[in-house]
Amino acid sequence: MIFSFVGMLMTVLGVIYLIFPSKKRENKYGYRTQRARYTDASFKYAQKIAAKVLLLIGIITWLIGFLIKSSGMTQFFILEIFLIAIPIISVFYQIERRLELFNDEFDREIGKNE
């Protein structure tokens, strides 16, 4: 049940980010970490990546929840509570890793121009 709910929530959030991405770093809406707000380009990139990653991992998590429910293995509620951290952490890991690579490339380009 938890996997279904969290998967649905991530999927909906991914669709919202895809349709209505945040345009400015100053907005209170969107994917807003320190790496994402490094530059305007990294913020725009973060919004695009966050939408895709949330959508993909949300759908996968939702499917896992559907499979758990349809198989009748709903008695492992406590285990689900602990395991739901895996897809949530993987969303942030994937986005932050890609942002780190993006910002490193940006810094190298700036270094070449100096």
Summary of the structure (lengths in Angstrom):
residues: 114
radius of gyration: 16.9
end to end distance: 54.4
largest distance: 62.1
contacts: 341
relative contact order: 0.20
helix: 75%
strand: 0%
